[in-house]
Amino acid sequence: MTELPPFRNEPVLELRRASERQKLLDGLAWLDERLPIRAPVWIGDERRDGDELLSTDPGNPDRLVARAPRATPDEVDAAIELAHRRRREWAAVPARERAAILVRAAAWMRDRRAKLAAMAMRECGKPWAEADADICEAIDFLEFYARGAIALERGPQLFQVPGERNEMRYAPRGVVAVIAPWNFPVAIPTGMVAAGLATGNTVILKPAEQAPGCGFLVVEALREAGVPPSAIGLLQGEGDVGERLVKDPRVATIAFTGSSPVGLSIVREAAEVPIGQLHLKRTVIEMGGKNCVIVDGDADLDDTVPAVVRSAFDYAGQKCSAASRIMVHEAIADAFLERLAGAVAVLQVGHAETFGTEVPAVIEREAQERVARYAEQAAAAGRVVARREPVPGDGWFCPPTVVADLPADTPVLREEVFGPLLTVERVRDVDEALDRIDALPFALTGGLFSRNPAVVDHVIARTPVGNLYVNRGITGAMVGRQPFGGNRLSGTGTKAGGPGYLLQFVEPRVVTENTMRHGLVV
Ligand SMILES: NC(=O)c1ccc[n+]([C@@H]2O[C@H](COP(=O)([O-])OP(=O)(O)OC[C@H]3O[C@@H](n4cnc5c(N)ncnc54)[C@H](O)[C@@H]3O)[C@@H](O)[C@H]2O)c1
């Protein structure tokens, strides 16, 4: 195989061009003719379809997008058994060959980009630009981890002395269970699965129950590219299927992205060592956030307001990185709030398929109810500064809302809402904002708007978050450029799309050989 060219991010579509928009519409026409798609449980060469899980279009819940079966306990067992029994075959494939297969999966996705974006748009209500970026990120993960696995196989340089040869290499850990969320329905499962496969592990994917169709396409891409059926399984289902995977003694690594309560339960469960389990389970856990943006007194509001609005309301605030709390210096708070309210009043709320939509429906009825509950609590305890109404009535829409002057102890300021609800607090200075951030259990993303380099340095030094963005929006991390993931109760700090990520999927082995031979045995 020839050398892979250096990694570069897949460029997103320029949707101001009619020709680019047309590509997506063609992809949508292709998909809509086939809806609902069948998203199977897929173990080895066995595929089973079913109707127990139905994913629907969040903006139009009457539209059925995918039908999937719920994996039975026997199927979970069979998937693990196959991945475990055949794990050494995939592990024996040299990293270069595994990388070539992942790069082919990236090419498969690139060739079908519009169709995949259409699937993410329909199944998870992602507006076009977001859906396109989701597919680009999936392609990036495949390309990035492919290169990373080749580099990892070379191993680090160790100190050598005469008469001794020292070598450190990284071996696959075994079966990886990947448990994925719905909000990046192609990118996140692809990333976690690609990391496991690139490093020579067999992988079982359990996509979110809201996105079985997208999960199926991820596995299809990998199998079409040449990943053997025994190395990648697909189990559709809800939390109980994930739980079975987590508990099984044959699973060596659990890669999870999702909410904090589920992530914490997985960490607890994985710490158990049942009889017969010969290893400690490794957990790679990415969880929720309560992402704060500090706006200092000298911030340029022309930059700050649009960046804050995009960070809080794009994709209806359903990115794990989305802004949810703004802490603004009291000297400019009134001007900031006035301009923020003006910007929220003109947000494009609508169906994901309409180009230009910024705020689509949220994923499901439960989410709509949750956001409404928090919005009511916030309105009762504080002052509603903006509420963009009316919103379409035919899907799970929530009016984008900004609330200020909330008391410090309200749950809205501590819990993850995961919807289009933004709170704004006045602070005396940056240190007061930093103290409030420091008191939070979450530490995923954060932002700062300031024109003073000393303040920027100070905030960098004191902020615990995994990804801090200065004078820009706080979403849209790019593979290789902004390794992504949270600290504290937001995650294990493992940084998807970063240089150390693959180390979570391998175990280090050091070999020391005495090279002072005493004759040859023939
Ligand atoms: N930190 C990050 O990188 C990141 C990225 C995306 C999303 N998120 C977070 O994900 C959440 C939204 O996603 P979600 O609603 O799909 O999260 P979720 O926790 O409800 O579900 C995630 C996955 O876990 C499974 N699951 C549920 N209960 C389980 C259990 N007991 N054992 C094993 N698996 C179980 C679900 O079926 C799903 O596949 C938000 O909290 C968001 O902040 C974090």
The ligand as an SDF file (V2000), in Angstrom:
LIG
                    3D

 44 48  0  0  0  0  0  0  0  0999 V2000
  -19.2940   14.8940   25.5960 N   0  0  0  0  0  0  0  0  0  0  0  0
  -19.5730   14.6390   24.3390 C   0  0  0  0  0  0  0  0  0  0  0  0
  -18.7020   14.5280   23.4890 O   0  0  0  0  0  0  0  0  0  0  0  0
  -20.9980   14.4670   23.9260 C   0  0  0  0  0  0  0  0  0  0  0  0
  -21.3070   14.4000   22.5680 C   0  0  0  0  0  0  0  0  0  0  0  0
  -22.6410   14.2110   22.1930 C   0  0  0  0  0  0  0  0  0  0  0  0
  -23.6220   14.0920   23.1470 C   0  0  0  0  0  0  0  0  0  0  0  0
  -23.2900   14.1870   24.4570 N   0  0  0  0  0  0  0  0  0  0  0  0
  -24.3350   14.1050   25.4650 C   0  0  0  0  0  0  0  0  0  0  0  0
  -25.2900   13.1110   25.0990 O   0  0  0  0  0  0  0  0  0  0  0  0
  -26.5770   13.4330   25.6130 C   0  0  0  0  0  0  0  0  0  0  0  0
  -27.5940   13.2980   24.5120 C   0  0  0  0  0  0  0  0  0  0  0  0
  -27.5900   12.0100   23.9800 O   0  0  0  0  0  0  0  0  0  0  0  0
  -28.6440   10.8730   24.3730 P   0  0  0  0  0  0  0  0  0  0  0  0
  -29.9410   11.5050   24.7050 O   0  0  0  0  0  0  0  0  0  0  0  0
  -28.6000    9.8650   23.2890 O   0  0  0  0  0  0  0  0  0  0  0  0
  -27.9830   10.2780   25.6960 O   0  0  0  0  0  0  0  0  0  0  0  0
  -28.4170    8.9860   26.5350 P   0  0  0  0  0  0  0  0  0  0  0  0
  -27.4710    8.8940   27.6740 O   0  0  0  0  0  0  0  0  0  0  0  0
  -29.8700    8.9950   26.8300 O   0  0  0  0  0  0  0  0  0  0  0  0
  -28.1800    7.7410   25.5460 O   0  0  0  0  0  0  0  0  0  0  0  0
  -26.9180    7.4770   24.9810 C   0  0  0  0  0  0  0  0  0  0  0  0
  -26.8270    5.9970   24.6450 C   0  0  0  0  0  0  0  0  0  0  0  0
  -26.8180    5.2340   25.8580 O   0  0  0  0  0  0  0  0  0  0  0  0
  -27.7700    4.1860   25.7910 C   0  0  0  0  0  0  0  0  0  0  0  0
  -28.1870    3.8650   27.1600 N   0  0  0  0  0  0  0  0  0  0  0  0
  -29.2170    4.3910   27.8760 C   0  0  0  0  0  0  0  0  0  0  0  0
  -29.2470    3.8390   29.1150 N   0  0  0  0  0  0  0  0  0  0  0  0
  -28.2150    2.9620   29.1900 C   0  0  0  0  0  0  0  0  0  0  0  0
  -27.7050    2.1110   30.2200 C   0  0  0  0  0  0  0  0  0  0  0  0
  -28.2640    2.0620   31.4200 N   0  0  0  0  0  0  0  0  0  0  0  0
  -26.6000    1.3780   29.9510 N   0  0  0  0  0  0  0  0  0  0  0  0
  -25.9940    1.4350   28.7510 C   0  0  0  0  0  0  0  0  0  0  0  0
  -26.4450    2.2210   27.7270 N   0  0  0  0  0  0  0  0  0  0  0  0
  -27.5330    2.9810   27.9550 C   0  0  0  0  0  0  0  0  0  0  0  0
  -28.8410    4.7670   24.9020 C   0  0  0  0  0  0  0  0  0  0  0  0
  -29.6700    3.7390   24.3940 O   0  0  0  0  0  0  0  0  0  0  0  0
  -28.0150    5.4690   23.8400 C   0  0  0  0  0  0  0  0  0  0  0  0
  -27.5410    4.5630   22.8800 O   0  0  0  0  0  0  0  0  0  0  0  0
  -26.4250   14.8290   26.1650 C   0  0  0  0  0  0  0  0  0  0  0  0
  -26.2780   14.7340   27.5610 O   0  0  0  0  0  0  0  0  0  0  0  0
  -25.1330   15.3420   25.5370 C   0  0  0  0  0  0  0  0  0  0  0  0
  -24.4850   16.3500   26.2670 O   0  0  0  0  0  0  0  0  0  0  0  0
  -21.9980   14.3520   24.8670 C   0  0  0  0  0  0  0  0  0  0  0  0
  1  2  1  0
  2  3  2  0
  2  4  1  0
  4  5  1  0
  4 44  2  0
  5  6  2  0
  6  7  1  0
  7  8  2  0
  8  9  1  0
  8 44  1  0
  9 10  1  0
  9 42  1  0
 10 11  1  0
 11 12  1  0
 11 40  1  0
 12 13  1  0
 13 14  1  0
 14 15  2  0
 14 16  1  0
 14 17  1  0
 17 18  1  0
 18 19  2  0
 18 20  1  0
 18 21  1  0
 21 22  1  0
 22 23  1  0
 23 24  1  0
 23 38  1  0
 24 25  1  0
 25 26  1  0
 25 36  1  0
 26 27  1  0
 26 35  1  0
 27 28  2  0
 28 29  1  0
 29 30  1  0
 29 35  2  0
 30 31  1  0
 30 32  2  0
 32 33  1  0
 33 34  2  0
 34 35  1  0
 36 37  1  0
 36 38  1  0
 38 39  1  0
 40 41  1  0
 40 42  1  0
 42 43  1  0
M  CHG  2   8   1  16  -1
M  END
$$$$
